[in-house]
Amino acid sequence: MNKPRTLEYTEYTPFERYLLEISFDGGCFAGWQIQPHCETVQEVMQKTLSRLYADYPIHVLGASRTDAGVHALGFAASFLVPERPYIPPEKLQGILNRLLPPSVRIRGVQKVGLDFHARYDAVGKAYTYIFNRGTETPFSNRYSWKCRYELNFDAMIESAQHLVGTHDFSSFVVERKMVDDAVRTIHEITRNDFGNYVCFTFKGTGFLYKMVRCLTGTLEAVGYGKIKVDDVRKILDLKCRDIAPETAPPHGLFLMKTFFNERDYFDFKLEKVPFYY
């Protein structure tokens, strides 16, 4: 039998692999991926799981790398489970939620194959960015971007359609030299209004580092009339980050869901403001 393609090294014999759906408040962390001298979601998850599994070092593989300040409702990650102590998936969720800080919650645990990979087996992701066109509060300030003036949201969603499809998104990625291939596919960008909150949801097969925030910053520039609707296509075609508007701040962005089957991916629709889920 061939060795599973994603069977990472462990100090124990892998018994099973569990897939976790994780929700977290990004304002409490320096992103998902472990970094020196700052707390990340991956670090918190690994330390907590290690406590449960006889202090074995547990490595949790994430489906993406959210940066500091970005929130998640359906972040996907998996880990190899030791044989002992055995904790079934339906019990692990409750145990983890009692041990984790309030800023992190497990929404689901399921058994998957040993060769499963949370990143490479994903068929798509959905991100939502929230604008607040109403009165700012200490709470809305944490989870949405306050409009300084009245935005033309109709022009913004019109310009967003230039971004739908398979393109080289070099104009909308930070640290382009670190990326081998900037071609990605966005299947849909939609707008939903919920009272004072206007949400833009991006559905794609994959996204580059800070790509959604870069795209949102460009849409905001259209909304304020700094650039025209058709300028978005020109910026896309030039493949140069220097000519695109500034990156949107992280606190308005939510990773809504990581999808592992196409039906769920294409059927997904935003039903309410992300922080009400």
C-alpha atoms as an extended CHARMM CRD file, in Angstrom:
* protein
*
       277  EXT
         1         1  MET       CA              0.0000000000        0.0000000000        0.0000000000  PROA      1               0.0000000000
         2         2  ASN       CA              1.3020000000        3.4520000000       -0.8810000000  PROA      2               0.0000000000
         3         3  LYS       CA              1.9410000000        5.8190000000        1.9550000000  PROA      3               0.0000000000
         4         4  PRO       CA             -0.8640000000        8.4370000000        2.2400000000  PROA      4               0.0000000000
         5         5  ARG       CA              0.2490000000       11.6460000000        0.5320000000  PROA      5               0.0000000000
         6         6  THR       CA             -0.4270000000       13.8580000000        3.5650000000  PROA      6               0.0000000000
         7         7  LEU       CA              0.6730000000       11.6000000000        6.4140000000  PROA      7               0.0000000000
         8         8  GLU       CA              2.9000000000       14.0730000000        8.2310000000  PROA      8               0.0000000000
         9         9  TYR       CA              5.5130000000       13.0150000000       10.7650000000  PROA      9               0.0000000000
        10        10  THR       CA              4.3040000000       12.3570000000       14.3070000000  PROA      10              0.0000000000
        11        11  GLU       CA              5.8860000000       11.0100000000       17.4840000000  PROA      11              0.0000000000
        12        12  TYR       CA              3.0090000000        8.5410000000       17.7120000000  PROA      12              0.0000000000
        13        13  THR       CA              1.3950000000        6.0330000000       15.3710000000  PROA      13              0.0000000000
        14        14  PRO       CA             -1.5400000000        7.7990000000       13.6620000000  PROA      14              0.0000000000
        15        15  PHE       CA             -4.8360000000        6.0800000000       14.4100000000  PROA      15              0.0000000000
        16        16  GLU       CA             -7.3270000000        8.3830000000       12.6560000000  PROA      16              0.0000000000
        17        17  ARG       CA             -7.5510000000       11.9050000000       11.2410000000  PROA      17              0.0000000000
        18        18  TYR       CA            -10.1450000000       14.4100000000       12.4430000000  PROA      18              0.0000000000
        19        19  LEU       CA            -11.3630000000       17.4420000000       10.5450000000  PROA      19              0.0000000000
        20        20  LEU       CA            -12.2190000000       20.4470000000       12.7000000000  PROA      20              0.0000000000
        21        21  GLU       CA            -14.4590000000       23.3650000000       11.7930000000  PROA      21              0.0000000000
        22        22  ILE       CA            -13.1890000000       26.2860000000       13.8680000000  PROA      22              0.0000000000
        23        23  SER       CA            -14.7210000000       29.6740000000       14.6270000000  PROA      23              0.0000000000
        24        24  PHE       CA            -12.5490000000       32.4270000000       16.0880000000  PROA      24              0.0000000000
        25        25  ASP       CA            -12.3780000000       36.1350000000       16.8140000000  PROA      25              0.0000000000
        26        26  GLY       CA             -9.3790000000       37.2830000000       14.8010000000  PROA      26              0.0000000000
        27        27  GLY       CA             -8.9730000000       40.4320000000       16.8760000000  PROA      27              0.0000000000
        28        28  CYS       CA             -7.5690000000       38.2850000000       19.6670000000  PROA      28              0.0000000000
        29        29  PHE       CA             -4.8120000000       36.6820000000       17.5940000000  PROA      29              0.0000000000
        30        30  ALA       CA             -1.9240000000       37.3750000000       15.2270000000  PROA      30              0.0000000000
        31        31  GLY       CA             -3.5600000000       35.1710000000       12.5950000000  PROA      31              0.0000000000
        32        32  TRP       CA             -3.8000000000       31.4000000000       12.2380000000  PROA      32              0.0000000000
        33        33  GLN       CA             -0.2250000000       30.2960000000       11.5940000000  PROA      33              0.0000000000
        34        34  ILE       CA              2.2640000000       29.9380000000       14.4340000000  PROA      34              0.0000000000
        35        35  GLN       CA              4.6370000000       32.8870000000       14.7420000000  PROA      35              0.0000000000
        36        36  PRO       CA              7.3280000000       33.8110000000       17.2510000000  PROA      36              0.0000000000
        37        37  HSD       CA              6.4970000000       36.1710000000       20.1180000000  PROA      37              0.0000000000
        38        38  CYS       CA              2.7280000000       36.3890000000       19.4840000000  PROA      38              0.0000000000
        39        39  GLU       CA             -0.3150000000       34.1980000000       20.0500000000  PROA      39              0.0000000000
        40        40  THR       CA             -1.9940000000       32.5180000000       17.0740000000  PROA      40              0.0000000000
        41        41  VAL       CA             -5.0110000000       30.2580000000       16.6750000000  PROA      41              0.0000000000
        42        42  GLN       CA             -2.8870000000       27.3260000000       15.5050000000  PROA      42              0.0000000000
        43        43  GLU       CA             -0.7340000000       27.5580000000       18.6280000000  PROA      43              0.0000000000
        44        44  VAL       CA             -3.7690000000       27.6150000000       20.9200000000  PROA      44              0.0000000000
        45        45  MET       CA             -5.3170000000       24.6360000000       19.1410000000  PROA      45              0.0000000000
        46        46  GLN       CA             -2.1360000000       22.5640000000       19.2290000000  PROA      46              0.0000000000
        47        47  LYS       CA             -1.4660000000       23.2210000000       22.9080000000  PROA      47              0.0000000000
        48        48  THR       CA             -5.0380000000       22.3380000000       23.8380000000  PROA      48              0.0000000000
        49        49  LEU       CA             -5.0330000000       19.1110000000       21.8130000000  PROA      49              0.0000000000
        50        50  SER       CA             -1.6670000000       18.1460000000       23.2490000000  PROA      50              0.0000000000
        51        51  ARG       CA             -3.1600000000       18.3780000000       26.7530000000  PROA      51              0.0000000000
        52        52  LEU       CA             -5.8500000000       15.9140000000       25.7160000000  PROA      52              0.0000000000
        53        53  TYR       CA             -3.5050000000       13.4420000000       24.0190000000  PROA      53              0.0000000000
        54        54  ALA       CA             -0.8930000000       12.5700000000       26.6510000000  PROA      54              0.0000000000
        55        55  ASP       CA              1.2310000000       15.6380000000       25.8670000000  PROA      55              0.0000000000
        56        56  TYR       CA              2.0900000000       14.3720000000       22.3980000000  PROA      56              0.0000000000
        57        57  PRO       CA              3.0230000000       17.2320000000       20.0590000000  PROA      57              0.0000000000
        58        58  ILE       CA             -0.0900000000       17.6250000000       17.8800000000  PROA      58              0.0000000000
        59        59  HSD       CA              0.3170000000       19.3860000000       14.5420000000  PROA      59              0.0000000000
        60        60  VAL       CA             -2.8790000000       20.9550000000       13.1950000000  PROA      60              0.0000000000
        61        61  LEU       CA             -2.9120000000       21.5800000000        9.4340000000  PROA      61              0.0000000000
        62        62  GLY       CA             -5.0540000000       24.5450000000        8.3720000000  PROA      62              0.0000000000
        63        63  ALA       CA             -6.8470000000       24.9520000000        5.0430000000  PROA      63              0.0000000000
        64        64  SER       CA             -5.6790000000       28.5540000000        4.7550000000  PROA      64              0.0000000000
        65        65  ARG       CA             -3.6450000000       31.2060000000        6.5140000000  PROA      65              0.0000000000
        66        66  THR       CA             -5.7520000000       34.0450000000        7.8660000000  PROA      66              0.0000000000
        67        67  ASP       CA             -3.7550000000       37.1140000000        8.8170000000  PROA      67              0.0000000000
        68        68  ALA       CA             -3.9450000000       39.0950000000       12.0430000000  PROA      68              0.0000000000
        69        69  GLY       CA             -7.3530000000       40.5820000000       12.7760000000  PROA      69              0.0000000000
        70        70  VAL       CA             -9.3280000000       38.4750000000       10.2700000000  PROA      70              0.0000000000
        71        71  HSD       CA            -12.1830000000       36.4550000000       11.7630000000  PROA      71              0.0000000000
        72        72  ALA       CA            -13.4650000000       32.9950000000       10.8670000000  PROA      72              0.0000000000
        73        73  LEU       CA            -16.7210000000       31.1140000000       11.1750000000  PROA      73              0.0000000000
        74        74  GLY       CA            -15.8000000000       27.9880000000        9.2280000000  PROA      74              0.0000000000
        75        75  PHE       CA            -12.0210000000       27.6390000000        9.2710000000  PROA      75              0.0000000000
        76        76  ALA       CA            -11.0250000000       24.0660000000        8.4290000000  PROA      76              0.0000000000
        77        77  ALA       CA             -8.0960000000       22.2120000000        9.9720000000  PROA      77              0.0000000000
        78        78  SER       CA             -7.1670000000       18.5930000000       10.5500000000  PROA      78              0.0000000000
        79        79  PHE       CA             -4.8300000000       16.5650000000       12.7420000000  PROA      79              0.0000000000
        80        80  LEU       CA             -3.6750000000       12.9830000000       13.1410000000  PROA      80              0.0000000000
        81        81  VAL       CA             -5.2460000000       11.3360000000       16.1830000000  PROA      81              0.0000000000
        82        82  PRO       CA             -3.2340000000        9.0700000000       18.5130000000  PROA      82              0.0000000000
        83        83  GLU       CA             -4.7430000000        5.6980000000       19.3800000000  PROA      83              0.0000000000
        84        84  ARG       CA             -4.8030000000        6.4950000000       23.0950000000  PROA      84              0.0000000000
        85        85  PRO       CA             -6.5970000000        8.0800000000       24.7430000000  PROA      85              0.0000000000
        86        86  TYR       CA             -9.4710000000        7.5270000000       22.3320000000  PROA      86              0.0000000000
        87        87  ILE       CA            -11.8870000000       10.4540000000       22.1430000000  PROA      87              0.0000000000
        88        88  PRO       CA            -14.7150000000       10.0430000000       19.6070000000  PROA      88              0.0000000000
        89        89  PRO       CA            -15.4560000000       13.0850000000       17.3820000000  PROA      89              0.0000000000
        90        90  GLU       CA            -18.8650000000       13.7330000000       18.9400000000  PROA      90              0.0000000000
        91        91  LYS       CA            -17.2620000000       14.0980000000       22.3740000000  PROA      91              0.0000000000
        92        92  LEU       CA            -14.1340000000       15.9450000000       21.3070000000  PROA      92              0.0000000000
        93        93  GLN       CA            -16.0970000000       19.0180000000       20.2310000000  PROA      93              0.0000000000
        94        94  GLY       CA            -17.5800000000       19.5650000000       23.6940000000  PROA      94              0.0000000000
        95        95  ILE       CA            -14.3110000000       18.8670000000       25.4780000000  PROA      95              0.0000000000
        96        96  LEU       CA            -12.3930000000       21.3340000000       23.3210000000  PROA      96              0.0000000000
        97        97  ASN       CA            -15.0100000000       24.0480000000       23.7970000000  PROA      97              0.0000000000
        98        98  ARG       CA            -14.6460000000       23.7130000000       27.5600000000  PROA      98              0.0000000000
        99        99  LEU       CA            -10.8630000000       24.0660000000       27.3730000000  PROA      99              0.0000000000
       100       100  LEU       CA            -10.4030000000       26.6750000000       24.6520000000  PROA      100             0.0000000000
       101       101  PRO       CA            -10.6110000000       30.4220000000       25.3340000000  PROA      101             0.0000000000
       102       102  PRO       CA            -13.9870000000       32.0920000000       24.5500000000  PROA      102             0.0000000000
       103       103  SER       CA            -12.4620000000       33.6200000000       21.4060000000  PROA      103             0.0000000000
       104       104  VAL       CA            -12.1990000000       30.1460000000       19.8080000000  PROA      104             0.0000000000
       105       105  ARG       CA            -15.0200000000       27.6610000000       19.3320000000  PROA      105             0.0000000000
       106       106  ILE       CA            -15.2560000000       24.2960000000       17.5690000000  PROA      106             0.0000000000
       107       107  ARG       CA            -18.3430000000       24.0980000000       15.3550000000  PROA      107             0.0000000000
       108       108  GLY       CA            -17.8370000000       20.5130000000       14.2390000000  PROA      108             0.0000000000
       109       109  VAL       CA            -15.5390000000       17.4740000000       14.3330000000  PROA      109             0.0000000000
       110       110  GLN       CA            -15.6270000000       14.6060000000       11.8670000000  PROA      110             0.0000000000
       111       111  LYS       CA            -13.4830000000       11.6360000000       10.9730000000  PROA      111             0.0000000000
       112       112  VAL       CA            -11.8030000000       11.7770000000        7.5460000000  PROA      112             0.0000000000
       113       113  GLY       CA             -9.2950000000        9.5650000000        5.7490000000  PROA      113             0.0000000000
       114       114  LEU       CA             -5.6450000000        9.5090000000        6.7610000000  PROA      114             0.0000000000
       115       115  ASP       CA             -4.7320000000       10.9100000000        3.3430000000  PROA      115             0.0000000000
       116       116  PHE       CA             -7.1220000000       13.8700000000        3.7030000000  PROA      116             0.0000000000
       117       117  HSD       CA             -5.5750000000       17.3570000000        3.4250000000  PROA      117             0.0000000000
       118       118  ALA       CA             -7.5100000000       20.3700000000        4.6820000000  PROA      118             0.0000000000
       119       119  ARG       CA             -5.9310000000       22.6450000000        2.0950000000  PROA      119             0.0000000000
       120       120  TYR       CA             -5.5310000000       20.5340000000       -1.0260000000  PROA      120             0.0000000000
       121       121  ASP       CA             -8.8660000000       18.7200000000       -0.7410000000  PROA      121             0.0000000000
       122       122  ALA       CA            -10.8800000000       21.9360000000       -0.3970000000  PROA      122             0.0000000000
       123       123  VAL       CA            -12.9770000000       22.8040000000       -3.4650000000  PROA      123             0.0000000000
       124       124  GLY       CA            -13.5390000000       26.4210000000       -2.4880000000  PROA      124             0.0000000000
       125       125  LYS       CA            -13.8770000000       29.0790000000        0.1970000000  PROA      125             0.0000000000
       126       126  ALA       CA            -16.2830000000       31.9020000000        0.9280000000  PROA      126             0.0000000000
       127       127  TYR       CA            -15.1950000000       35.1860000000        2.5060000000  PROA      127             0.0000000000
       128       128  THR       CA            -17.4710000000       38.0490000000        3.5370000000  PROA      128             0.0000000000
       129       129  TYR       CA            -16.4260000000       41.6590000000        4.1020000000  PROA      129             0.0000000000
       130       130  ILE       CA            -18.7480000000       43.8770000000        6.1650000000  PROA      130             0.0000000000
       131       131  PHE       CA            -19.2520000000       47.6190000000        5.7200000000  PROA      131             0.0000000000
       132       132  ASN       CA            -21.1430000000       49.6170000000        8.3560000000  PROA      132             0.0000000000
       133       133  ARG       CA            -23.0770000000       52.6000000000        6.9690000000  PROA      133             0.0000000000
       134       134  GLY       CA            -24.7590000000       53.3500000000       10.2980000000  PROA      134             0.0000000000
       135       135  THR       CA            -23.6370000000       54.6490000000       13.6690000000  PROA      135             0.0000000000
       136       136  GLU       CA            -20.4030000000       53.1560000000       14.8930000000  PROA      136             0.0000000000
       137       137  THR       CA            -20.3700000000       51.3950000000       18.2500000000  PROA      137             0.0000000000
       138       138  PRO       CA            -17.5950000000       49.7330000000       20.2600000000  PROA      138             0.0000000000
       139       139  PHE       CA            -18.9650000000       46.4020000000       19.0150000000  PROA      139             0.0000000000
       140       140  SER       CA            -19.5040000000       47.1840000000       15.3350000000  PROA      140             0.0000000000
       141       141  ASN       CA            -16.0340000000       48.7130000000       15.2520000000  PROA      141             0.0000000000
       142       142  ARG       CA            -14.5580000000       45.2770000000       15.9670000000  PROA      142             0.0000000000
       143       143  TYR       CA            -16.3500000000       43.4090000000       13.1800000000  PROA      143             0.0000000000
       144       144  SER       CA            -17.0270000000       45.8840000000       10.3600000000  PROA      144             0.0000000000
       145       145  TRP       CA            -15.4810000000       48.7830000000        8.4270000000  PROA      145             0.0000000000
       146       146  LYS       CA            -17.2260000000       52.0920000000        9.1240000000  PROA      146             0.0000000000
       147       147  CYS       CA            -18.0220000000       54.1000000000        6.0040000000  PROA      147             0.0000000000
       148       148  ARG       CA            -16.5230000000       57.5610000000        6.3720000000  PROA      148             0.0000000000
       149       149  TYR       CA            -18.9260000000       58.9780000000        3.8090000000  PROA      149             0.0000000000
       150       150  GLU       CA            -21.7780000000       57.5770000000        1.7410000000  PROA      150             0.0000000000
       151       151  LEU       CA            -20.5290000000       54.7980000000       -0.5040000000  PROA      151             0.0000000000
       152       152  ASN       CA            -21.9660000000       53.9900000000       -3.9160000000  PROA      152             0.0000000000
       153       153  PHE       CA            -22.5480000000       50.2930000000       -3.2780000000  PROA      153             0.0000000000
       154       154  ASP       CA            -24.2430000000       49.8310000000       -6.6570000000  PROA      154             0.0000000000
       155       155  ALA       CA            -21.0730000000       50.9450000000       -8.4230000000  PROA      155             0.0000000000
       156       156  MET       CA            -19.0130000000       48.7040000000       -6.1580000000  PROA      156             0.0000000000
       157       157  ILE       CA            -20.9120000000       45.5200000000       -6.9970000000  PROA      157             0.0000000000
       158       158  GLU       CA            -20.9150000000       46.4740000000      -10.6830000000  PROA      158             0.0000000000
       159       159  SER       CA            -17.1450000000       46.8700000000      -10.6710000000  PROA      159             0.0000000000
       160       160  ALA       CA            -16.7580000000       43.6110000000       -8.7430000000  PROA      160             0.0000000000
       161       161  GLN       CA            -18.0190000000       41.6610000000      -11.7440000000  PROA      161             0.0000000000
       162       162  HSD       CA            -14.7580000000       42.5140000000      -13.5570000000  PROA      162             0.0000000000
       163       163  LEU       CA            -13.0520000000       40.3000000000      -10.9750000000  PROA      163             0.0000000000
       164       164  VAL       CA            -15.2310000000       37.2240000000      -11.4880000000  PROA      164             0.0000000000
       165       165  GLY       CA            -13.5750000000       34.4460000000      -13.4820000000  PROA      165             0.0000000000
       166       166  THR       CA            -10.0620000000       33.0330000000      -13.7520000000  PROA      166             0.0000000000
       167       167  HSD       CA             -7.4450000000       35.8000000000      -13.7320000000  PROA      167             0.0000000000
       168       168  ASP       CA             -3.9220000000       36.6680000000      -12.7240000000  PROA      168             0.0000000000
       169       169  PHE       CA             -4.5680000000       38.6150000000       -9.5070000000  PROA      169             0.0000000000
       170       170  SER       CA             -1.0540000000       40.0410000000       -9.1520000000  PROA      170             0.0000000000
       171       171  SER       CA             -2.5250000000       43.5280000000       -8.6630000000  PROA      171             0.0000000000
       172       172  PHE       CA             -4.3690000000       42.3020000000       -5.5840000000  PROA      172             0.0000000000
       173       173  VAL       CA             -1.8080000000       40.4020000000       -3.5790000000  PROA      173             0.0000000000
       174       174  VAL       CA              0.6840000000       41.5410000000       -0.9520000000  PROA      174             0.0000000000
       175       175  GLU       CA              4.2520000000       40.2110000000       -1.3210000000  PROA      175             0.0000000000
       176       176  ARG       CA              3.7810000000       39.0900000000       -4.9300000000  PROA      176             0.0000000000
       177       177  LYS       CA              7.4050000000       37.9010000000       -5.1620000000  PROA      177             0.0000000000
       178       178  MET       CA              6.5750000000       35.2130000000       -2.6020000000  PROA      178             0.0000000000
       179       179  VAL       CA              3.8800000000       33.7380000000       -4.8860000000  PROA      179             0.0000000000
       180       180  ASP       CA              4.7650000000       31.3760000000       -7.7350000000  PROA      180             0.0000000000
       181       181  ASP       CA              1.4180000000       31.6540000000       -9.4910000000  PROA      181             0.0000000000
       182       182  ALA       CA             -1.1160000000       34.4550000000       -8.9600000000  PROA      182             0.0000000000
       183       183  VAL       CA             -3.8420000000       32.8950000000      -11.1100000000  PROA      183             0.0000000000
       184       184  ARG       CA             -7.0040000000       32.1760000000       -9.1460000000  PROA      184             0.0000000000
       185       185  THR       CA            -10.6950000000       31.6580000000       -9.9110000000  PROA      185             0.0000000000
       186       186  ILE       CA            -13.5060000000       33.6790000000       -8.3520000000  PROA      186             0.0000000000
       187       187  HSD       CA            -16.8970000000       32.2110000000       -9.1650000000  PROA      187             0.0000000000
       188       188  GLU       CA            -19.0930000000       34.8230000000       -7.5600000000  PROA      188             0.0000000000
       189       189  ILE       CA            -19.0820000000       38.1860000000       -5.7690000000  PROA      189             0.0000000000
       190       190  THR       CA            -22.4210000000       39.1340000000       -4.2350000000  PROA      190             0.0000000000
       191       191  ARG       CA            -23.8410000000       41.9540000000       -2.1490000000  PROA      191             0.0000000000
       192       192  ASN       CA            -26.2860000000       41.5370000000        0.7360000000  PROA      192             0.0000000000
       193       193  ASP       CA            -27.7730000000       44.3180000000        2.8760000000  PROA      193             0.0000000000
       194       194  PHE       CA            -28.7900000000       43.6920000000        6.4870000000  PROA      194             0.0000000000
       195       195  GLY       CA            -29.9230000000       46.9740000000        8.0020000000  PROA      195             0.0000000000
       196       196  ASN       CA            -26.8930000000       49.2380000000        8.3450000000  PROA      196             0.0000000000
       197       197  TYR       CA            -24.5060000000       46.4620000000        7.3140000000  PROA      197             0.0000000000
       198       198  VAL       CA            -23.5830000000       45.8740000000        3.6720000000  PROA      198             0.0000000000
       199       199  CYS       CA            -21.8100000000       42.5870000000        3.0270000000  PROA      199             0.0000000000
       200       200  PHE       CA            -19.7230000000       41.5900000000        0.0130000000  PROA      200             0.0000000000
       201       201  THR       CA            -19.1840000000       37.8300000000       -0.2780000000  PROA      201             0.0000000000
       202       202  PHE       CA            -16.3790000000       36.3730000000       -2.4040000000  PROA      202             0.0000000000
       203       203  LYS       CA            -16.5770000000       32.7180000000       -3.4530000000  PROA      203             0.0000000000
       204       204  GLY       CA            -13.5060000000       31.2230000000       -5.0960000000  PROA      204             0.0000000000
       205       205  THR       CA            -11.3940000000       28.1220000000       -5.3870000000  PROA      205             0.0000000000
       206       206  GLY       CA             -8.5430000000       29.7910000000       -3.5200000000  PROA      206             0.0000000000
       207       207  PHE       CA             -7.2330000000       33.1850000000       -2.4760000000  PROA      207             0.0000000000
       208       208  LEU       CA             -3.7830000000       34.7350000000       -2.2540000000  PROA      208             0.0000000000
       209       209  TYR       CA             -2.2740000000       36.4250000000        0.7940000000  PROA      209             0.0000000000
       210       210  LYS       CA             -4.5130000000       39.4060000000        1.7140000000  PROA      210             0.0000000000
       211       211  MET       CA             -6.2070000000       39.0860000000       -1.6930000000  PROA      211             0.0000000000
       212       212  VAL       CA             -9.7780000000       39.6160000000       -0.4610000000  PROA      212             0.0000000000
       213       213  ARG       CA             -8.7130000000       42.6810000000        1.5130000000  PROA      213             0.0000000000
       214       214  CYS       CA             -6.9140000000       44.0720000000       -1.5400000000  PROA      214             0.0000000000
       215       215  LEU       CA             -9.9960000000       43.5070000000       -3.6880000000  PROA      215             0.0000000000
       216       216  THR       CA            -12.2080000000       45.1340000000       -1.0660000000  PROA      216             0.0000000000
       217       217  GLY       CA             -9.9490000000       48.1710000000       -0.8550000000  PROA      217             0.0000000000
       218       218  THR       CA            -10.3260000000       48.6260000000       -4.6100000000  PROA      218             0.0000000000
       219       219  LEU       CA            -14.1050000000       48.2790000000       -4.4340000000  PROA      219             0.0000000000
       220       220  GLU       CA            -14.1760000000       50.8940000000       -1.6710000000  PROA      220             0.0000000000
       221       221  ALA       CA            -12.2240000000       53.2640000000       -3.9290000000  PROA      221             0.0000000000
       222       222  VAL       CA            -14.9180000000       52.8080000000       -6.5700000000  PROA      222             0.0000000000
       223       223  GLY       CA            -17.6030000000       53.4930000000       -3.9780000000  PROA      223             0.0000000000
       224       224  TYR       CA            -16.0070000000       56.7960000000       -3.0390000000  PROA      224             0.0000000000
       225       225  GLY       CA            -15.4860000000       57.7940000000       -6.6670000000  PROA      225             0.0000000000
       226       226  LYS       CA            -11.6880000000       57.7240000000       -6.4330000000  PROA      226             0.0000000000
       227       227  ILE       CA            -11.6170000000       55.3990000000       -9.4470000000  PROA      227             0.0000000000
       228       228  LYS       CA            -14.2300000000       54.4440000000      -12.0430000000  PROA      228             0.0000000000
       229       229  VAL       CA            -16.0460000000       51.1370000000      -12.4320000000  PROA      229             0.0000000000
       230       230  ASP       CA            -14.0800000000       50.2010000000      -15.5530000000  PROA      230             0.0000000000
       231       231  ASP       CA            -10.7730000000       51.0780000000      -13.8670000000  PROA      231             0.0000000000
       232       232  VAL       CA            -11.0250000000       47.8480000000      -11.8910000000  PROA      232             0.0000000000
       233       233  ARG       CA            -10.5670000000       45.8310000000      -15.0730000000  PROA      233             0.0000000000
       234       234  LYS       CA             -7.5820000000       47.9730000000      -16.0630000000  PROA      234             0.0000000000
       235       235  ILE       CA             -5.9610000000       47.4630000000      -12.6600000000  PROA      235             0.0000000000
       236       236  LEU       CA             -6.5340000000       43.7100000000      -12.9440000000  PROA      236             0.0000000000
       237       237  ASP       CA             -4.9830000000       43.5650000000      -16.4320000000  PROA      237             0.0000000000
       238       238  LEU       CA             -1.8760000000       45.5620000000      -15.4530000000  PROA      238             0.0000000000
       239       239  LYS       CA             -0.8760000000       42.9110000000      -12.8550000000  PROA      239             0.0000000000
       240       240  CYS       CA              0.8560000000       45.4730000000      -10.6500000000  PROA      240             0.0000000000
       241       241  ARG       CA              0.0780000000       45.9560000000       -6.9720000000  PROA      241             0.0000000000
       242       242  ASP       CA              1.4970000000       49.5060000000       -6.9740000000  PROA      242             0.0000000000
       243       243  ILE       CA             -1.3190000000       50.8840000000       -9.1260000000  PROA      243             0.0000000000
       244       244  ALA       CA             -4.1650000000       49.3990000000       -7.0360000000  PROA      244             0.0000000000
       245       245  PRO       CA             -5.7970000000       51.2110000000       -4.0920000000  PROA      245             0.0000000000
       246       246  GLU       CA             -4.9020000000       50.4930000000       -0.4840000000  PROA      246             0.0000000000
       247       247  THR       CA             -5.7050000000       47.2370000000        1.2930000000  PROA      247             0.0000000000
       248       248  ALA       CA             -8.8720000000       47.1710000000        3.3950000000  PROA      248             0.0000000000
       249       249  PRO       CA             -8.3930000000       46.7000000000        7.1620000000  PROA      249             0.0000000000
       250       250  PRO       CA             -8.6740000000       43.1470000000        8.5140000000  PROA      250             0.0000000000
       251       251  HSD       CA            -11.4060000000       43.5530000000       11.1220000000  PROA      251             0.0000000000
       252       252  GLY       CA            -14.2810000000       43.6170000000        8.6060000000  PROA      252             0.0000000000
       253       253  LEU       CA            -13.3370000000       40.2980000000        7.0010000000  PROA      253             0.0000000000
       254       254  PHE       CA            -14.7440000000       36.8570000000        7.8570000000  PROA      254             0.0000000000
       255       255  LEU       CA            -13.7590000000       33.4950000000        6.4390000000  PROA      255             0.0000000000
       256       256  MET       CA            -17.2660000000       32.0810000000        6.2410000000  PROA      256             0.0000000000
       257       257  LYS       CA            -16.6730000000       28.5190000000        5.1610000000  PROA      257             0.0000000000
       258       258  THR       CA            -14.1970000000       26.0790000000        3.6630000000  PROA      258             0.0000000000
       259       259  PHE       CA            -15.9500000000       23.6390000000        1.3390000000  PROA      259             0.0000000000
       260       260  PHE       CA            -15.0650000000       20.0410000000        0.5460000000  PROA      260             0.0000000000
       261       261  ASN       CA            -17.8680000000       19.2430000000       -1.8860000000  PROA      261             0.0000000000
       262       262  GLU       CA            -19.0050000000       21.2880000000       -4.8590000000  PROA      262             0.0000000000
       263       263  ARG       CA            -22.7110000000       21.2210000000       -4.0910000000  PROA      263             0.0000000000
       264       264  ASP       CA            -22.2760000000       22.9220000000       -0.7140000000  PROA      264             0.0000000000
       265       265  TYR       CA            -19.8820000000       25.3970000000       -2.2940000000  PROA      265             0.0000000000
       266       266  PHE       CA            -22.1410000000       26.5060000000       -5.1370000000  PROA      266             0.0000000000
       267       267  ASP       CA            -25.2840000000       26.4690000000       -2.9550000000  PROA      267             0.0000000000
       268       268  PHE       CA            -23.8210000000       28.6920000000       -0.2430000000  PROA      268             0.0000000000
       269       269  LYS       CA            -25.6160000000       32.0100000000        0.2480000000  PROA      269             0.0000000000
       270       270  LEU       CA            -25.0980000000       34.5790000000        2.9770000000  PROA      270             0.0000000000
       271       271  GLU       CA            -28.2240000000       34.6160000000        5.1550000000  PROA      271             0.0000000000
       272       272  LYS       CA            -27.3260000000       37.1750000000        7.8170000000  PROA      272             0.0000000000
       273       273  VAL       CA            -24.4960000000       39.3340000000        9.0990000000  PROA      273             0.0000000000
       274       274  PRO       CA            -21.5550000000       36.9910000000        9.8560000000  PROA      274             0.0000000000
       275       275  PHE       CA            -21.2830000000       37.8610000000       13.5440000000  PROA      275             0.0000000000
       276       276  TYR       CA            -24.9430000000       36.7970000000       14.0160000000  PROA      276             0.0000000000
       277       277  TYR       CA            -24.2600000000       33.2040000000       12.9160000000  PROA      277             0.0000000000
